Amino acid sequence: MANTNDLYNAALGQYGSAYLLASSGVYDATPNDCTVYVISITMFEDTTFAALHNLHGNIGSISTESGELAHNTEFGTAVPANQITPSYVFPKGVTIYGKWDYVRVATGSCVCYIAPQPTKLIIWWALWTHY
């Protein structure tokens, strides 16, 4: 029998993590065969991002891409989100949550927690609970 808590613990690092530094801090889950994405990011020091792309370019999380921020077209009359630029500093200790498939750190350091992509998680869960 499957532990249903497995479906909810991804943000706590159950599926793994990646430590990113400004000098080499890139997490790229954009290839078509990639089965994971970044579900949360915890800052180890004051951190800025050179790139923060939503999963599959969809609208939904904060982003450095202006085309991924039109929340008003996706969710009705919601106010469009502001684009995150490298001048925006996320303070040490802050955790942000979302769905990103590309993260590049400009300054500072952080840990990116990964999770199975939603469709792949549903398939995994269905197969796991079937047996």
Buried (B, 14 or more C-beta within 10 A) or exposed (E): EBEEEBBEEBBEBBBEBBEBEBEEBEBEBBEEEEBBBBBBBBBBBBBBBBBBBBBEEEBBBBBBBEEBBEBEEEEEEEEEBEBBEBEBBBEBEEEBEBBBBBBBBBBBBBBBBBBBBEEBBEEBBEEEEEE
